[in-house]
């Protein structure tokens, strides 16, 4: 690829934090880097992956609101985690996290465990208990 | 928490595409060794290809254009004869104390961190990847001074923020892992290191007797891609194919699955080894990189039309076969050119 062909298709994937160096050939045939803000096909595949994540979050949110799952299920999806990873952050067994996904088990959790979950998801205990309370909707 | 210190080492940060290359390159510069990112990448044999259908992340098979994290680091230190001191700490507080001690002793320190909780990362790139490398080169008040190789500028993290990312959980959990240069030889034999690096890459791409790796892996992937729409349905097929391009173009590849970066390495190597063939090959690799980009263009279209059946899968699979042939020919020539 030539330096002049390095794409600059901005889809705000890097949120202005940085640009990525792309190795390319200058007019004298020397390799150099040109900073790029993005490329259409790459933006498309990244967006697709995030669409899938967001779809799953919304789906789980509906299940939580319908009383089929506990809020933990929602925050797991929101943080792109799974029960295994949450168990590691919590320092408890995975089967216990799975158990806590059931609303009737979640309702019985003591304060200490709730606070711990809240910390893992970087939210308050109130947001953990009531998912409508969390304000930074993605 | 430890007593506060105020230290800023004279550490020059240079942005790189790939974090492992970048940290090595930046650390060596501190000790007076100027090695570009492509040089580190080439000597460390960072170019690779693998497609492992049984290994899934987020339910999607893993395609990778690089060896496992840490390998480039290991190879480059071996080939250049540079000794690194490495440590893991079971207790986070100890890991932070050890870092402060290093800074007091004037040692810029590399470490592994998880990116999900990295506060300065853009949101779309924040997922649970735990093998990111950064260098800490100072501490002011409660803020650590960070050189993150993929960032354009210097960054800072508070004590708590740094502790959190050093103890991210999951696959490749860093467990406070940190490393720093211990012994740097007076004379570095660049020529032999380059040749070893090239030989290793040719071997990896041509001769691993398992069909998931190297050029064979690309052909294997082609077969899989062709079968995706029938086997998986339009939507999942698009996700599977999109994942290949995400790996190919993700942060750190410099584009086209590292092919351009390796081309830059061959060009530099041609000057050092006084070998014109390598320069010719560097241009050939840029063309192969362009083919990978073409693959990404087709995939981008597939992904955008993901709710309908798409004819492009055959086209994408055919292109992968062309790429495999070109790469096979390329690495054979590369192998011959350094004999």
Interface residues (C-beta under 8 A of the other chain):
Chain A: X1 X13 X14 X15 X16 X17 X18 X19 X20 X21 X22 X23 X24 X25 X29 X30 X31 X33 X35 X36 X39 X40 X41 X42 X44 X45 X46 X48 X49 X50 X52 X79 X80 X81 X84 X85 X88 X89
Chain B: X15 X16 X17 X38 X116 X120 X121 X122 X123 X124 X125 X127 X128 X150 X151 X152 X153 X169 X170 X173 X238 X239 X242 X243 X245 X246 X249 X251 X254 X255 X256 X260 X261 X263 X264 X267 X268 X282 X283 X286 X289 X290 X293 X296 X297 X299 X300 X301 X303 X304 X306
